[in-house]
Amino acid sequence: MEYAQLQIGYEDWRGAGQRLIEMLIAEFSYEEIIEPQKLTDGTYLLRLGELVCHFRARRYQLGHWLVEPGSARVQGHNEPASDLNAFILAIGAHVNVQPFTLTHLVRELNNTRLAEAHLLASAQLPSDQIIELSASEVEGVMRGHPWIVMSKGRVGFGYEDYLTYAPERRTSLALPWVAVHRDLAQFNSTSEWSQTRLYQSELDEQTLSRFFAQVAETGVDPDEFFLLPVHPWQWHDWILPSYAGDIAAQRIILLGSTGERHLPMQSIRTFSNASRPAGHYIKLSLSILNTAVYRGLPNDRNKAAPAVTAWLQEMLASDHYLRESGLVLLGEVATVTVSQPAFDAIEGAPYQFRELFGCLWRESVEPRLQSGEQAITQAALVHRDGKGRSVLEVLISRSGLSPQAWLSAYFHVCVPPLLHWLYRYGVAFSAHGENSLLVHEGGVPKKMVLKDFVDDVCLVEEAFPELQTLPPEASVLNRLPAAELAHFVFSGLFVVHYRFICAIFTTDFGKDEVAFWQLLADVVDEFHRAHPQLQERIQRFALQRPAFEKVCLNRVRLFSRGYADAAERPEPVVLNMMPNPINRDVLKRWSLPARTGKTAHA
């Protein structure tokens, strides 16, 4: 029997600990979990019981922090702080994290550290090479969520699983396919994608014939079965034991792979087709705990996905403004959802047991690109290579534009379509870096691509006439009052994504934080002036109000849900109000230090 061998060195382990301590200080300070004391301009002290740490950082007006790499030093030590366990244990004691939670937190952070160490140990591509990769290949060089410190915890994976399935390993897989009896499964699709057309798109004639023959050889009718791929880990760890009776009764039949190779994307459970880049992305149930939730496919939402896609794409096609914006929606065109009768019968069962087995086919971005265009995940805009050079700096350099001109073009591409959806239709997308792509030509922003609809699209609670065409399946979508729905833009975009771009804009180009948010505010103002017919809606959503509640993600692990199972997915923790960086009065107040030398933290 062969045993796994660790594939990193001690310096990689230390470097990963250092990186995560710096991220932990920044993001836990932003969420007000810890409170560093200011010593001098740019120098801070963090006291956690007996652990005392000095570091250098920039604190932004919005409340976020950028810790200078290598500057964090534990009192009594000359080397950069790298003992991540010591930090999290000290924080746990300092803020009274419960022992059960703290124990699992240490585990998840060490999983994340191991993944981070592998990134340091690998041949890290320079940023000028990253932008030459295909959109799918870029996914494999990302570091993970910039806000959630435990961004690569993947609780449930062992080390061999990590080496095989983690996206940053950049290893393609041959996905196994199964046949599932119609009594257990449901097929849903948009009108363009019948079951037959989908199979012909995903499987060549020889493979499709082979699969049907394998089913027939068991003595059953192939027409009584649906075909779908499964994640290998899910098959071994969940489907085999949870569906053993159905497999034994040949109601679920393992067919083998197609021979095509697939690359895991940032979300781990979604794959691009490495053999046919224009082929569908495939999203599969994967019952590991990563970032905020278990990564299965909720049964009710999976069934509804094609109907929601058809509705969104119909509105896009009929709306002149959205068409002219160039916005691309990657449709979730077909799904297969497999029930688990015993788990499904339990009222209040933990949500992970209601999303064990399914597949979703999503359109690829590749056929949507014109000659000369490239697509890149927007998560890459906050990525730095091993030498500290940002992808954003490379794109701006390639474009020939000034940083301000590039940023203005970027905001014009990304923000107005989202505002139009929000005000005109009461539809909010979760357009953070992992859920969106930027299409550029020679570095110049051209259009935005959005994906992940049925999981993340939310609707206004009020009865907008434009929502009368909602299909019945869309009842699974969350609905919120207008003022709360505006958080999808403020928290879901400005805080989750743009504040990290702001940090690069200020550090790489020596620009002012206020100038960054001013450019964004100008784009929002311009849209508002150009659409007087939407003024009542604009006031209702109040996106330019002076302050919003601060939404926190790391606090969910530490204080609210922790690692407990529950029937519903966890909700973010909400703190006190924080300033809105596109509010004119806030921007004026933030501008005061430049003229008076006073501090104007809001």
N, C-alpha and C positions, 0 to 999 in steps of 0.2 A: 504494500500500500504506500502511495506517495503522500507526503504531507506538504502543506503550503509553506513556502519560505518567504519571509519578509523581504520586500523589494525596495526598501528605502534605507538610507544611512542615517546616522545619528545627527549629522548636521542638517539634513532635511527635516528631521523630527523637531530639532530646536528651532529652525527657521519657521516651520509651520506654527509652533507654539507662539513665537514672537508675533507673527502676523495676526493670529486670532486674539491674542491679548490686546493688541492695538485696536482691533475691530471691536472687541468686547468693551474696552474703555470708551470708545467713541459712541457705540450704539446704546450701551447701558446708561451712559450719561445723558444721551438724547432722550431716552425714555424715563429719565429721572429715577432710575434704580439706584444709581450711585451719584455722589455729588463731589466732584473734585474741587479743591480750593485753589483759587488763583494766587500765585506767588508774585510773579511779574508778568509783563506782557508776553504771552506765549508760553509761560512756564506754569505748571500746575502740580499740585500734590494730591494724591489719593490715599486716604487713610482707611484701611479695612482691618480694624483690630490691630493685631501685631504686624500685619503686612502693610508697609508704607512704600508707596511708589511715586517717583517723580517722573514727569514726562513733559514734552513740549507738544503743543497743539494749537490749532486755530479754531476758535469757536465762532460760528457763523450767526448772523442775526436771526436766522430761522430757528436756531437752537441746536443745530447739528455740529458735530466736531470732526476735525481731521487731525489725527495723531501723527506726528512726524515719525516716519519709520526708523526704528532702532533707538528712539529716544526714551522709551519707558525703562526705568531702572528701579529695581527693588532696593530699598535702603540697605546698605552693607554689601552690595554686589556691583561690580563694574561692568558686567556684560548686559546686553539688552535682555529684558525680562522674557523668559520663554517657558516657565513652569506654569502651564495653563491650569493644571489641577489645583495648584496652590492658590491661584487667583479665584477660581470658581468656588473653591471651598471657603475662602475668606469672604467672598461676596455672599455666599449662602448663609454663613453665620451672621454676617453684618445685617442682612435684610430679612433674616428669619425664613429662609426657604425650607419647607418641610423635608425631613430626611428622605422619605420615599422619592419625592420629586428630585431632590439634589442628587441622589444616587443615579437615577436614570439620566439626569442632566450631564453628569460626568461621563457616563457612557456615550451619550449622543455627541458631546463635544470631542471626545477622544476619537470617535468615528470620523467626525469632521476633520480633526487634526490629521488623521492618517491619510485621508483623501487629499488634504492640502499638502502634506509632505510628498505625496506621489506627484502632485503638480510641480513642486520644486525639483524633484528628482528627474523629471522628464525633460526632454529637449523642448524648452518653451519657445514657441514660434515668436519672432519679433512682430510687432504690430503692423509693419509695412507688408509682411507676408500674410498676416491674418486677413487683411481686407481683400486679398486675391483669392481666398478660398470661396467655395460655394457656401450658400446659406447653411446647408446641413453640416458641412465640415466645420464652420465657425462654432457651432454649438458645442463641439467637443473640446474647445480650448477655454471655455468660460470657467470662472472660479466659483460661481454660485451666487445666491441671493446676497446683495450688498448690505442688507439691513438685518436679516435674521442671522445671528452669529452661528447657530447650529445648522448651517445651510446644507451640509452634506452628511447628515447623521445617518440616513438610510437604515433606520432601526429595523432589523429583520434579516438584513444581508450579513453573511459571514465574509471572511476575507476573500475566499475564492469567488464568492458572488460579486464582491466589489471588483476584483480583477477582471471578471468576465462581463459585467453588465453596466458599470459606471460610464457615463458619457465621456468623461475626461480621459478614459482609457483609449478612446477612439478605435474601438474594436467592433467590427461589423459581425452580425449574427445571422444565422439561418434560423428563422422562426418556425417552430412546429405548427402544423395545422391540425384541427380536429373537426370531426363531424358531430353535430349535436341534434338529437331528435327534436322535432317541432313541438312536441308536448312540453319540452323544457325551455325552449328558446323562442324569441320573437325577433323578426327581421323588420327593420324600418328603413325607409330611404326617401330621398326627394324623387320627384316624378321622373327625372332624367335617368335615375339609376335603379333599374330593375335588378332583381337578384341575378338573373342571367347575365346582364351587362356587367355587373360588378365582378362576377366570377371570371368573365372573359377578359376583363381589364387586369385582374390581379394574377390570373393563372394562365399559362400558355395551354394550348389545346392538349398537349401530351400529358401535362401534369393534371389538368382537370379530369381527363379520362382515367388516369391512374387513380386519382382520389375516389371517383365514382365506382371504379372497379373494386377498390379496397372495401368500400362500404357494402357493395353487393355481395362480396365474398363471405361476409358474415351472415348472409341469409336474410338481409333486410332490404327495403326499397330505398335507394339513394334519394328519391324525390321527397322522402319524409324527413330529410335532414338538412340542416344549414351548415355551411362550411365557414370556419373562421380561424385565424391564427391565435395563438396564446403565447404569453411570456413564459419562457422555460422555467424561471424561478417559480412563477405562480402555479404552473402545472405540477411541479414536484412538491411544493410546500403547502398548497391549499387545495388545488382541484383534485388531485389523486386521493387524498384522504377524505375530503368533504363530499366527493361524488363517487366514491368507490363502488357503491351499489349500482349506480347508473352505468359506470364503465364496465362492471362485470356483466350487466344485462345488455351490453352493447347499445345503450342509448347514447353513449358518448364513445367515439372511436378515434384513437390517435392515428393520424395519417402520415406523419413525417413532414419534412420541409419541402419547399418548392425549388430550392437551389439558389434563389435570390438572396442577396445579403442586405441587411438593414442596420442602420446606425442609430443608437440611442441618442435622443436629443436631451436638452437641459432638464426636462421634466422627468426623465428616466423611463417613464412608461410609454412615451411616444417615440416612434421610430420613423426615420426617413428611408427611402428606398435607395440604397447605394448602387444597386445594379441598374435601376431605371429612375434617375432623379426626378423625372416628371411623374412618376407613379405616386399614388396616394401616400400620405403619411398615415401611419397606423398607431392608434392609441389603444393600449391594452390595460386591463386590470392588473395592478401590482400592489399587493397588500403589505407594503412597507410604510413605516412612519417617516416622513421626510418633510422638512420645513414645518408646515403647520398641521398637516393632516396625513391620514393613510391615503395611498395613491390608487385606490380602486376606481371603478366606474359606477357611480350611483345608478341603480337600475332605472328609476323613473326618469332621470335626466337623460340617460343614454337612449332610452326609447324616444324621447321627445326631440333629440338633437336635430334630426333631418327636417322636421316640421319647423323648428325655430330657424334653421338655416334658410329654408325656402322663403319664410316670411321676411327675414332680414334682406335677403338678396332681391326679393321683389321690390322692397322699398328702395333699395339702392338703385335698382334699374329704372325706377320711375321718378327718381328725384334728380333734377337737372344739376343742382348745386353739388350733390355728392358725386355724381358722375364726373363733373368737371374737376373736382378735387383730386381725382385719380385714385381715391381710396379703393383698396382691394380687401375683400373679405374672403378668407379661405374657408369654404363651406364644409360643414360636417355632413357629408352627403349620404352616408349609410351606416347602420349599426346592427349588431347582433347582441342581444341581451339574454343571458342565461339565468334562469331562476334557480334558487336553492330552496326547495319546498319547506324543509324543516326550519331553516333560519328565517325564511320569509314569513313563517307563521307566528313568529315570536314578536308580539307587540313590544316596542321599546328596545329591541335588540340593538347592540352597538352598531353604529353606522357602517363600520368596516365589513360587517357580515351581510350587508345588503348591496355590496358592490364587488363581488368576488370574481365574476366571470363575464366577460363581454369584450367587444371590440368596436371601435369607431374608426371609420375611414374619413380622412380629411384631405381636402385638395392640397396639392403641393404648390409652392410659390413659383417653381421653375417655369411652368408654361405661361405664367402671367408676366414674365419679364420681356421687355422689348430689346432690340439690338442695342448694345452698349450699356444696358442697365445691369446693376448688381444689387442683390438683396443681402442684408446683414441683420442679424438679430439686434434689437436695440439694447439688449444687455451688453453688447460689445462696446457701446459708447462709453461705458464706465470701466472698461477693462484696461489694465496696464500689463505690458509684457515683463519679462524677467529683468530688464534694465530700467523699468519704470516709465517707458514711453507709452502714452495712451493711444488707443485706436482713434479716439476723437481727434487728437493732434494730427495723425496721419491723414485722416479724411479731410480735415480743413486744409492741410498743406497741399493735398492733391487737387483740391477744388480751385485753388487760386484765389479764394475769397478771403477777406479779413475774418478774424474770429467772430466779430459782431455780425457781419453780413451773413456768414454761414449759419450762425445761431438763429438769426431772424428768418432765414430761409427754412431752416429746420422746424421752427415753431409754426411757420405758415403752412407747412406740409402736414403737421401732426395735430395741431390744436383745433383749427376751425372745423374740420369734419366731426370731431368729437363734440364740440359745442352744438353743431347743427343737429346731430342725433339727439343730444340731450334736450335742447329747447324745442325742436320741431316735433319730436316723436316721444320724448320721455324715456329714451333708451340710453343706458350708460354701459360703456364697455370698460373692462379692466385692462387698460392699455399700458401696463408697466412693461419693463424691458423684455421679460420672457414671453409676453403675450403679443408682442408687436415686432414688426420688422421695418427697417428703413430701406427704401429703394433709392439708390443714388446713381448718378452717372458721372464718372470721374471725380467722385467725392462730393458732388453737388446734390443736396437732397431733392428728390423728385416726387415721391409719394410714400404713403404709409400703408402697411399691410397689417390687418388685425386677424387674430385667431382665438380659439377657445371661447366659444359663444355660450353653449348651454350650461357650462360650469360657472361662468363669470358674468354674463350679461345680467343686468338688473333693470327693472322697469319702475317708472313713477307710479305711486299708489293712486294718485288722482285719476279721474276718468277722462283722460285726454281723448278727443274724438279720433285722433290718429291711431289709437290702440284698439279701435273697434274691429279691425281686421285680424287681430291676434288669433292664431289657431288654438283650439282647445288644449293641445299639448303644451302650450306655453304657460299653462297654469303652474308648472313646476318652477318657473323663474321667480326669484324674489322680487318683492315690490316694496318701495319705501316712499315716504313723503318727499316732496321735491327738495326741501332743505337738506335732508339726509342723503338723498341721491347725489347731490353735488359733491359729496365726499369722494365719489368715484373719480372725479377730476382732481379735487384738491389733494386728498390723501393718496388715492390710487395712482396718481400721475405726478403731481408736484412733489409730494413727500417721498413716495416709494422710488421715483426715478429721477426727477429733475434736480433734486437737491444734490445728488451724487454727480450729475453733469455739472452743476454749479461749482462744485469743489474742483473739478478739473479745469473749468473755465477760468477760475481765479488763480489756481496754482501754475498751470501750464502757460497761460498767456498773460499773467499779471494783471488781470482785469478785476474790476470792482464787483462785489456781490450784488450791490444795488443795480448795477448796469445789467447784470444777467436777468434779474427779475423784472427790470424795467422793459427789456425787450419782450418778455413774455406778456407783461401787462399791456404793452402796445398792441400786440396781436389780438388779445382778447377785446380791447377797446375798439379796435378796427372792425372786428366781427360784429360787435354790438351796434356800432354806428351804421354799418352796412345793412342791418336787418331790423329796421324800425318796426316791422310787422310782428317781431318776436319780443317786443319790449315787456309785455305782461309776463311772458314765460321767463325772460331774463331776470326780472324782479322776483319772480316766484322762487327760482333756484338760488338766487343771491350768491353767485359764485364770487363776487367781489366784496362780500361782507368783511368787516375788519378782522374777524378771527373765526377759527374753526376749532372744534375739539381735537386734541392731539390723540391720534390713533397709535396704539402700540402693539407690536407683534411679539417681541421677546418676552414681555410680561405674561403672555398667555401661558408659556411654558413654566415660568417661575412661580406665578401666583394664582392663576385662575384655573385652567384646565389641567395643566401639568401633563401627566402621562396617563390619566384616567380615561377609560373607555366611556362613551356616552352615545345616546341614540342620535344626536345631531352633531354636526361638525362644530368645532370651537369658533367663537366669535372673538374679534380683536378686543383688547382692553382700551377703554377710552379714559383719558385724563382731562385735566383742565384745558382751558382755551390756549391756543397758540396763534401768533400773528399770521395773517394772510399776505403773502409776498406780492400779490397783484392788486392789493388795495392801495389806492393813491396816498391816503394819509399815512399808512404804514411805511410806504416807500419814502415819503418826505421825512418821517421821523428817523428812518434808517440813514438818510443822507446827512443828518446833522453832524456826525463825527468828522466828516471830511471838511466841514466849515468851522467847527467850534473846538474840535479835539476832544469832545466829551464822548462818553460811552452811551450808546442808545440801544442796548439789547432790549428787545420787546418780550 
